Amino acid sequence: MADDLVQSTLEQVCRHWRKVRSADAPEAYARRILVNLANDRWRGLRGRPEVPLDDGIGGGHVDPYKGLVARDELMRGLQSLPVGMRTVLVLRYFEDLDDAEIGRLMNISAGTVRSQVARGLSKLRSTVGTQALRAGSEGTA
């Protein structure tokens, strides 16, 4: 985490180099950026609940590749769908848009969006394992 903070600080310093260079104390300016970034990071973590690493099966052993396999399977299933159906599913589940927004973007009705989602999910369920679909709906895909 410290490395990420330093990297982000250096990025900010480079981005605002003219201001930093002309400041009375450039080191203090960079230090203030670092403190602000650290505070922002802590503020962002405060509202998030802690997530346990194990799924309760296998004595706490977590398979780090399980999510990758499920994601790969889901992506392959999505690629097998027609473009319109795939687009509707991606906008719905990956971009979190509602039917009206998707319809407006694709120039189709909200009812067509709903039917494309239903058909697309049905095709995905028949070609992709339920584990991959579950992982995709939880945001790991």
C-alpha positions in Angstrom: 0.0 0.0 0.0 2.9 2.3 0.8 4.4 1.7 -2.6 1.0 2.6 -4.3 0.8 5.8 -2.2 4.3 6.9 -3.2 3.6 6.1 -6.9 0.4 8.1 -6.8 2.2 11.0 -5.1 4.9 11.0 -7.7 2.2 10.9 -10.4 0.5 14.0 -8.8 3.8 15.8 -8.5 4.6 15.2 -12.1 1.2 16.3 -13.2 1.4 19.5 -11.3 5.1 20.1 -11.7 4.9 23.8 -12.4 3.0 24.4 -9.2 5.4 22.2 -7.2 8.5 23.8 -8.7 7.3 27.3 -8.0 6.2 26.5 -4.4 8.3 27.8 -1.5 8.8 24.3 -0.2 8.4 21.7 -2.9 9.1 18.8 -0.5 6.3 20.0 1.8 4.0 20.3 -1.2 4.7 16.7 -2.2 4.3 15.6 1.5 0.9 17.2 1.6 -0.1 15.4 -1.6 1.0 12.1 0.1 -1.0 12.8 3.2 -4.1 13.8 1.3 -3.9 10.6 -0.8 -3.5 8.5 2.3 -6.4 10.2 4.0 -8.6 9.7 0.9 -7.6 6.0 0.8 -8.6 5.5 4.5 -11.8 7.4 3.9 -12.7 5.0 1.0 -12.0 1.9 3.1 -14.0 3.0 6.1 -17.4 2.2 4.5 -16.5 -1.2 3.0 -17.3 -4.3 5.0 -14.5 -6.8 5.6 -14.8 -9.8 3.3 -13.4 -13.2 4.6 -10.9 -14.9 2.3 -12.2 -18.4 2.6 -15.5 -19.7 1.4 -16.0 -22.0 4.4 -15.1 -25.1 2.4 -11.8 -27.0 2.5 -10.4 -25.7 5.8 -9.8 -22.1 4.8 -7.9 -23.0 1.6 -8.7 -20.6 -1.2 -8.1 -21.5 -4.8 -6.8 -18.3 -6.5 -7.4 -19.7 -10.0 -11.1 -20.6 -9.5 -12.2 -17.1 -10.2 -10.0 -16.9 -13.3 -11.3 -20.1 -14.7 -14.9 -18.9 -14.1 -14.2 -15.5 -15.7 -12.6 -17.1 -18.7 -15.6 -19.4 -19.2 -18.0 -16.5 -18.9 -16.0 -14.4 -21.4 -16.0 -17.3 -23.9 -19.7 -17.7 -23.4 -20.3 -14.0 -24.0 -18.2 -14.1 -27.2 -20.4 -16.9 -28.5 -23.6 -14.7 -28.3 -24.8 -12.4 -31.1 -23.4 -8.9 -30.9 -26.7 -7.2 -29.8 -27.4 -9.7 -27.1 -23.8 -9.5 -25.8 -24.0 -5.7 -25.8 -27.2 -5.7 -23.8 -25.8 -8.2 -21.2 -22.5 -6.2 -20.8 -24.4 -2.9 -20.4 -26.7 -4.5 -17.9 -24.4 -6.5 -15.7 -21.0 -5.0 -16.2 -21.9 -1.3 -16.6 -25.0 -1.5 -14.3 -27.3 0.4 -16.6 -31.1 0.0 -16.5 -33.4 -1.0 -19.4 -34.3 2.5 -20.4 -30.6 3.7 -20.5 -29.6 0.6 -22.5 -32.5 1.1 -24.9 -31.6 4.7 -25.4 -28.0 3.8 -26.1 -28.8 1.0 -28.5 -31.9 2.7 -30.1 -34.2 -0.1 -29.1 -37.2 -0.3 -26.7 -36.9 -1.2 -23.0 -39.0 -4.4 -23.8 -36.5 -5.5 -26.4 -33.8 -4.9 -23.9 -35.5 -7.2 -21.3 -36.2 -9.9 -23.9 -32.5 -9.8 -25.1 -31.3 -10.1 -21.5 -33.6 -13.0 -20.8 -32.6 -14.8 -24.0 -28.9 -14.0 -23.5 -28.9 -15.3 -20.0 -30.7 -18.5 -21.1 -28.1 -19.1 -23.8 -25.3 -18.4 -21.3 -26.7 -20.8 -18.8 -26.9 -23.6 -21.4 -23.3 -23.0 -22.5 -21.5 -21.8 -19.3 -21.3 -23.4 -15.9 -23.4 -21.9 -13.1 -20.2 -21.2 -11.2 -19.0 -18.8 -13.9 -22.4 -17.0 -14.0 -22.4 -16.7 -10.2 -18.9 -15.3 -10.3 -19.8 -12.8 -13.0 -22.9 -11.5 -11.2 -20.8 -11.0 -8.0 -18.4 -8.6 -9.9 -15.4 -10.9 -10.3 -15.9 -11.1 -14.0 
